[in-house]
């Protein structure tokens, strides 16, 4: 049975795009997503049995856009996104797919299996962000004129979402500020290659619809922050148009700016002790989450307007993204850190749990 906390998180994610969305909006998108996934499996099952009609729209699209043969094609995890490399493989072109190491483990087997089932002979090359000399390898690939494929919404780089939250570029969605990576923009500016924004989604009859924005290119004089925002504007316009087809909703939660450790300001604990408290808290999260408990010491509420109220000591803080119902678990008992992680997720515990302790509103106990 689905937990209430899971539904809260899903609604929290959706409100990043539609701040006033309610449970009925969540349920509509969820039901649409279930339908889309079922139809998607059906469409790919037909592909595996030899019906190649699914690929025809992409082949026509590629023929209409020969500029895709070189440069950087940027896409997102939407609809039948796994077909993007097939555009190149069908023409005997070997693309290079740039991903982070975690995505490499998940995406590579699926995409290579797809290529094998389709009998496509051109190999796919993979480059993991953060791997030794990966930038030099990309420069070599670019000089060879091979196309590069990137999924913008991976957003976790070589140091994961912690690095994104702490060092990423602030980007404002209608209902939330998130952080996004600028590395891709810096890369395309450095390479000076043409950039093609390409998306694919299902139409109402579950046929792939391919779209492309006018190609652009930037050089080393361009502002990577501005280029990143332009690409993000396009990605999130696609998400808003097809929310039920986006496969990467977790990006919003994991990239939320309120989870950045740089947001830890205005605490009751003396400045010199912040690092000691933080290190001790994270040590407990890592070594003994099953036994260490988070104990609420104050009467705490989150009020409309994003105000975290400590009613015991009449103190008020920015809620930093916390919701009043998030505190229910603490009000009802003394949950372990592991129990809180199972309900709220690791990022929530390591930010909001620590923040409550630093504010003097909670403490750790055995």
Backbone torsions as a table, in degrees:
resi	resn	phi	psi	omega
1	UNK	NA	138.5	-178.8
2	UNK	-71.3	137.9	179.5
3	UNK	-82.1	151.9	176.9
4	UNK	-59.4	-35.7	-179.1
5	UNK	-61.8	-34.9	178.8
6	UNK	-64.6	-42.5	179.5
7	UNK	-66.6	-36.8	178.1
8	UNK	-61.7	-44.5	-179.9
9	UNK	-63.7	-41.7	179.8
10	UNK	-62.0	-43.8	179.5
11	UNK	-66.4	-36.9	178.0
12	UNK	-61.1	-41.2	177.9
13	UNK	-63.8	-47.5	-177.4
14	UNK	-62.8	-33.9	-179.6
15	UNK	-69.6	-10.8	172.4
16	UNK	-62.0	-32.5	-179.4
17	UNK	-99.8	-34.3	-179.3
18	UNK	-129.4	88.2	-172.3
19	UNK	-55.3	-27.0	-176.9
20	UNK	-98.2	11.6	-179.0
21	UNK	-62.7	141.6	179.3
22	UNK	-116.9	-178.1	-178.6
23	UNK	-56.0	-34.8	-179.6
24	UNK	-67.9	-33.8	176.6
25	UNK	-68.5	-41.3	177.0
26	UNK	-59.9	-46.3	-177.1
27	UNK	-64.3	-37.7	178.9
28	UNK	-63.1	-46.3	-179.8
29	UNK	-65.5	-39.0	179.5
30	UNK	-64.2	-43.5	179.8
31	UNK	-65.5	-39.8	176.8
32	UNK	-62.9	-38.6	-179.5
33	UNK	-66.3	-40.8	177.5
34	UNK	-60.5	-42.9	179.3
35	UNK	-64.2	-44.3	-179.2
36	UNK	-62.7	-44.8	-179.2
37	UNK	-62.8	-38.3	178.1
38	UNK	-64.8	-45.3	179.1
39	UNK	-66.1	-34.7	179.2
40	UNK	-64.3	-44.9	177.6
41	UNK	-61.2	-39.9	178.4
42	UNK	-63.2	-42.7	-179.6
43	UNK	-64.3	-43.0	-179.9
44	UNK	-71.8	-30.9	175.9
45	UNK	-61.3	-40.5	176.6
46	UNK	-63.5	-36.9	179.1
47	UNK	-63.0	-42.3	-178.4
48	UNK	-67.2	-26.1	-179.1
49	UNK	-89.6	5.4	172.6
50	UNK	110.6	-2.8	178.5
51	UNK	-84.3	104.3	-174.3
52	UNK	-93.8	10.7	-179.6
53	UNK	-60.4	-28.6	179.0
54	UNK	-59.3	-29.2	-175.3
55	UNK	-87.8	-19.0	-173.1
56	UNK	-57.5	-44.3	179.3
57	UNK	-59.1	-38.4	179.2
58	UNK	-67.2	-37.3	179.5
59	UNK	-67.2	-39.6	176.9
60	UNK	-66.0	-40.8	179.1
61	UNK	-60.3	-44.8	-178.5
62	UNK	-66.2	-38.1	178.1
63	UNK	-64.6	-32.6	179.7
64	UNK	-78.1	-14.4	-176.4
65	UNK	-130.6	69.5	-179.1
66	UNK	-62.8	-16.0	179.6
67	UNK	-64.8	-17.3	-179.9
68	UNK	-68.4	-13.6	-176.6
69	UNK	-66.5	-18.5	177.0
70	UNK	-134.1	164.7	177.6
71	UNK	91.6	-162.7	-175.9
72	UNK	-112.8	119.7	174.6
73	UNK	-97.1	119.1	-179.6
74	UNK	-106.7	128.7	-179.9
75	UNK	-133.8	-166.2	178.6
76	UNK	-147.2	165.9	-177.5
77	UNK	-80.0	74.9	-176.5
78	UNK	-132.7	138.1	176.1
79	UNK	54.2	-139.8	-179.9
80	UNK	-83.3	56.0	-173.5
81	UNK	-63.0	-21.8	-179.5
82	UNK	-67.1	-13.0	179.6
83	UNK	-81.7	-9.7	-177.0
84	UNK	-57.6	-49.1	178.2
85	UNK	-62.0	-26.9	-178.5
86	UNK	-63.4	-28.1	177.5
87	UNK	-53.3	-41.8	-177.4
88	UNK	-81.5	-43.4	-176.8
89	UNK	-61.3	-35.2	179.9
90	UNK	-60.7	-28.4	-179.2
91	UNK	-95.8	9.9	-179.6
92	UNK	74.8	17.4	179.8
93	UNK	-97.8	131.8	-178.8
94	UNK	-95.4	104.2	-178.7
95	UNK	-82.8	163.0	172.8
96	UNK	-110.7	124.0	-179.7
97	UNK	-103.8	122.6	-179.0
98	UNK	-98.5	119.8	-178.7
99	UNK	-141.3	166.6	170.3
100	UNK	-82.8	168.0	-172.7
101	UNK	-63.2	-37.3	179.5
102	UNK	-64.5	-43.2	179.6
103	UNK	-67.9	-33.0	179.7
104	UNK	-58.9	-42.1	-179.5
105	UNK	-65.0	-33.0	-176.5
106	UNK	-88.5	-43.1	-171.9
107	UNK	-82.0	-38.0	-172.7
108	UNK	-57.3	-49.2	-178.7
109	UNK	-60.4	-41.8	-178.2
110	UNK	-64.8	-48.1	-175.9
111	UNK	-69.5	-40.0	178.9
112	UNK	-68.9	-34.8	176.3
113	UNK	-66.1	-39.0	176.7
114	UNK	-60.5	-46.5	180.0
115	UNK	-61.8	-39.0	-179.7
116	UNK	-66.5	-43.7	-179.9
117	UNK	-63.2	-31.6	-179.2
118	UNK	-84.7	-3.2	178.7
119	UNK	72.6	26.6	-178.4
120	UNK	-85.1	126.2	-171.8
121	UNK	-91.2	-27.7	-178.1
122	UNK	-64.6	130.4	-178.0
123	UNK	-78.7	153.4	172.3
124	UNK	-99.1	134.0	173.1
125	UNK	-100.7	143.9	-178.6
126	UNK	-122.0	136.1	174.8
127	UNK	-127.3	124.4	-179.3
128	UNK	-92.3	128.1	175.7
129	UNK	-60.3	133.0	179.5
130	UNK	92.6	-12.8	176.5
131	UNK	-66.5	154.1	-179.9
132	UNK	-54.1	127.6	175.1
133	UNK	60.1	28.6	-178.3
134	UNK	-65.0	-33.7	179.3
135	UNK	-65.8	-41.6	177.9
136	UNK	-64.1	-36.7	178.1
137	UNK	-64.8	-39.6	177.8
138	UNK	-66.0	-39.5	177.5
139	UNK	-61.4	-41.3	177.7
140	UNK	-62.3	-44.6	179.2
141	UNK	-60.7	-43.3	-179.6
142	UNK	-61.8	-40.6	-180.0
143	UNK	-66.1	-28.7	177.8
144	UNK	-77.1	-10.7	179.7
145	UNK	81.2	13.9	179.4
146	UNK	-79.8	144.1	179.3
147	UNK	-74.2	146.2	179.3
148	UNK	-115.5	133.3	179.5
149	UNK	-114.2	130.6	179.9
150	UNK	-135.1	138.6	172.7
151	UNK	-100.7	107.5	-171.7
152	UNK	-57.9	-38.1	-170.5
153	UNK	-79.7	8.6	171.3
154	UNK	-62.5	-52.2	163.6
155	UNK	60.9	17.0	-176.7
156	UNK	-117.4	-6.6	172.4
157	UNK	55.1	-161.1	-178.4
158	UNK	-81.5	-22.1	-178.2
159	UNK	-108.5	17.7	172.8
160	UNK	74.7	-171.0	-176.1
161	UNK	-70.5	-23.2	175.8
162	UNK	-60.7	-43.9	177.3
163	UNK	-64.9	-37.1	178.0
164	UNK	-63.1	-47.4	-177.2
165	UNK	-65.9	-34.7	-175.4
166	UNK	-86.6	-28.1	-172.9
167	UNK	-125.4	-5.1	-175.6
168	UNK	-71.4	165.6	179.4
169	UNK	-76.2	127.4	176.5
170	UNK	-62.0	133.7	180.0
171	UNK	-138.5	126.6	-173.3
172	UNK	-97.2	116.6	168.4
173	UNK	-90.6	167.0	-177.2
174	UNK	-53.8	-35.7	-175.9
175	UNK	-115.9	6.1	-175.7
176	UNK	-168.1	151.4	170.5
177	UNK	-97.9	129.6	175.1
178	UNK	-117.6	176.5	175.1
179	UNK	-118.9	139.7	-179.5
180	UNK	-130.1	151.8	-178.6
181	UNK	-74.5	145.2	176.5
182	UNK	-108.8	0.2	-175.5
183	UNK	-60.3	-39.4	-179.8
184	UNK	-63.9	-42.7	178.9
185	UNK	-63.9	-42.3	178.1
186	UNK	-61.7	-37.2	-179.7
187	UNK	-65.8	-48.2	-177.0
188	UNK	-68.5	-31.1	176.3
189	UNK	-68.3	-37.7	-180.0
190	UNK	-69.2	-41.2	-177.2
191	UNK	-77.3	-28.1	-178.3
192	UNK	67.8	23.1	-178.2
193	UNK	-85.4	155.0	173.0
194	UNK	-65.1	142.7	-178.6
195	UNK	-115.4	128.7	-178.1
196	UNK	-117.8	119.2	177.4
197	UNK	-91.8	110.9	-172.8
198	UNK	-124.6	130.9	176.0
199	UNK	-128.7	157.1	175.1
200	UNK	-139.7	136.0	178.9
201	UNK	-143.7	169.5	177.9
202	UNK	-89.0	140.0	172.0
203	UNK	-87.2	-173.9	-175.1
204	UNK	-66.6	-20.4	177.2
205	UNK	-100.7	12.3	177.3
206	UNK	59.4	48.4	169.1
207	UNK	-112.5	143.4	-179.5
208	UNK	-66.8	131.8	173.8
209	UNK	-112.9	118.1	-178.7
210	UNK	-99.2	139.9	179.5
211	UNK	-137.2	150.9	179.4
212	UNK	-144.6	134.1	173.1
213	UNK	-81.9	159.4	175.5
214	UNK	-56.1	134.3	-178.8
215	UNK	-64.6	145.9	177.7
216	UNK	-134.3	163.3	172.8
217	UNK	-144.4	149.6	179.4
218	UNK	-130.9	156.6	176.8
219	UNK	-117.0	-169.4	-173.5
220	UNK	-70.5	-11.3	178.3
221	UNK	-84.9	-11.0	-177.8
222	UNK	-72.9	154.7	178.9
223	UNK	-87.3	112.2	-178.4
224	UNK	-58.4	-32.4	179.0
225	UNK	-64.3	-44.0	179.8
226	UNK	-66.1	-41.4	178.3
227	UNK	-62.8	-41.8	178.6
228	UNK	-60.6	-44.1	-179.4
229	UNK	-65.5	-37.2	177.3
230	UNK	-61.6	-43.9	179.6
231	UNK	-67.6	-39.9	179.4
232	UNK	-66.5	-38.3	177.1
233	UNK	-56.5	-42.9	-179.8
234	UNK	-67.2	-46.6	-179.2
235	UNK	-58.2	-47.9	-174.6
236	UNK	-77.2	-20.0	170.5
237	UNK	-68.2	-35.0	175.3
238	UNK	-66.0	-42.5	180.0
239	UNK	-62.3	-44.0	-179.8
240	UNK	-64.4	-32.8	-179.5
241	UNK	-76.2	-29.4	-176.1
242	UNK	-137.8	60.9	-175.3
243	UNK	-61.8	-30.9	-178.3
244	UNK	-74.5	-12.0	-177.9
245	UNK	-104.7	-2.0	-179.4
246	UNK	-82.6	128.6	-175.5
247	UNK	-95.0	1.8	-168.5
248	UNK	-127.9	43.2	-179.9
249	UNK	-59.9	-26.6	-179.3
250	UNK	-60.4	-23.1	179.3
251	UNK	-56.5	-39.5	-176.3
252	UNK	-64.2	-48.1	-179.4
253	UNK	-63.6	-45.9	-175.0
254	UNK	-72.8	-23.0	-177.9
255	UNK	-97.4	2.9	-174.2
256	UNK	-60.7	129.2	-176.2
257	UNK	-63.6	-25.1	-177.6
258	UNK	-68.6	-13.2	178.2
259	UNK	-93.0	2.5	179.3
260	UNK	-71.1	136.4	178.3
261	UNK	-67.7	-17.0	176.7
262	UNK	-68.9	-13.0	178.8
263	UNK	-84.9	1.5	-178.9
264	UNK	-81.0	87.2	-177.9
265	UNK	-134.6	159.9	173.2
266	UNK	71.8	36.6	-176.1
267	UNK	-91.3	162.9	177.7
268	UNK	-76.2	-30.8	-178.2
269	UNK	-65.8	136.8	178.7
270	UNK	-54.0	145.1	-174.6
271	UNK	-53.5	-41.1	-176.8
272	UNK	-65.5	-17.9	-177.9
273	UNK	-99.1	-4.4	-177.8
274	UNK	-55.1	-48.9	-176.7
275	UNK	-64.6	-40.8	179.2
276	UNK	-61.9	-44.3	179.2
277	UNK	-62.7	-44.7	-177.7
278	UNK	-63.6	-44.6	-179.7
279	UNK	-63.2	-42.1	-179.7
280	UNK	-64.7	-42.2	-179.4
281	UNK	-62.9	-47.9	-178.2
282	UNK	-66.9	-30.8	175.1
283	UNK	-63.5	-42.8	177.4
284	UNK	-63.5	-40.2	178.3
285	UNK	-61.1	-36.6	-175.1
286	UNK	-83.1	-42.0	-169.8
287	UNK	-98.0	-32.0	-173.5
288	UNK	-141.4	47.7	-179.0
289	UNK	-65.8	-22.0	-178.0
290	UNK	-78.2	-18.2	-175.5
291	UNK	-116.3	-26.9	-179.1
292	UNK	-82.2	133.1	-177.5
293	UNK	-110.0	151.6	173.6
294	UNK	-103.5	118.2	-172.4
295	UNK	-111.9	119.8	178.3
296	UNK	-74.5	127.8	-177.2
297	UNK	-106.9	-14.6	-176.5
298	UNK	-119.4	158.9	169.0
299	UNK	-78.4	104.9	-172.3
300	UNK	-113.4	140.0	175.6
301	UNK	-143.2	153.4	171.3
302	UNK	-109.0	120.6	-176.5
303	UNK	-98.0	159.8	175.9
304	UNK	-53.3	142.8	-176.4
305	UNK	94.2	4.2	176.8
306	UNK	75.8	41.2	-179.1
307	UNK	-109.2	121.8	172.9
308	UNK	-89.4	114.9	-174.4
309	UNK	-105.6	125.8	170.8
310	UNK	-98.2	95.2	-173.9
311	UNK	-76.8	-15.3	177.9
312	UNK	-70.0	-41.0	-176.7
313	UNK	-115.3	10.7	179.5
314	UNK	52.8	54.0	176.8
315	UNK	-122.6	151.3	-174.5
316	UNK	-138.4	138.0	-176.7
317	UNK	-138.1	163.7	169.5
318	UNK	-64.4	135.8	-178.4
319	UNK	-71.5	-16.0	177.2
320	UNK	54.8	32.6	177.1
321	UNK	96.3	-6.4	177.7
322	UNK	-73.9	144.0	175.8
323	UNK	-107.3	155.8	-177.6
324	UNK	-60.2	-39.7	-178.7
325	UNK	-67.9	-18.7	176.1
326	UNK	-63.4	-25.1	-177.4
327	UNK	-83.8	-8.5	-175.3
328	UNK	-58.8	-39.7	-179.5
329	UNK	-60.2	-38.5	179.9
330	UNK	-75.1	-33.5	179.8
331	UNK	-68.9	-31.6	-173.7
332	UNK	-87.7	-10.6	-178.8
333	UNK	-177.8	-160.4	179.4
334	UNK	-124.3	78.0	-174.7
335	UNK	-69.3	150.3	172.9
336	UNK	-73.8	163.5	177.3
337	UNK	-61.3	-35.6	178.5
338	UNK	-65.6	-40.6	178.5
339	UNK	-64.5	-40.7	178.2
340	UNK	-64.8	-39.5	178.3
341	UNK	-63.6	-37.3	180.0
342	UNK	-67.3	-25.7	-179.3
343	UNK	-90.8	-48.7	-171.3
344	UNK	-104.6	-20.5	-175.7
345	UNK	100.0	156.4	-175.9
346	UNK	-63.1	-41.8	-177.4
347	UNK	-60.9	-41.1	-179.8
348	UNK	-61.5	-47.1	-177.2
349	UNK	-64.3	-43.7	-174.6
350	UNK	-76.1	-16.4	173.0
351	UNK	-100.1	-64.4	-172.9
352	UNK	-69.9	-36.9	177.2
353	UNK	-62.1	-47.6	177.3
354	UNK	-62.2	-42.0	-177.2
355	UNK	-63.2	-40.6	178.0
356	UNK	-62.2	-37.9	177.5
357	UNK	-67.7	-43.9	-178.9
358	UNK	-67.7	-27.7	175.7
359	UNK	-80.0	-4.1	-179.0
360	UNK	77.4	15.0	-177.7
361	UNK	-97.3	-10.4	179.1
362	UNK	-151.5	166.1	177.3
363	UNK	-146.8	162.3	174.3
364	UNK	-91.1	144.6	179.5
365	UNK	-148.5	161.6	-178.3
366	UNK	-90.0	NA	NA
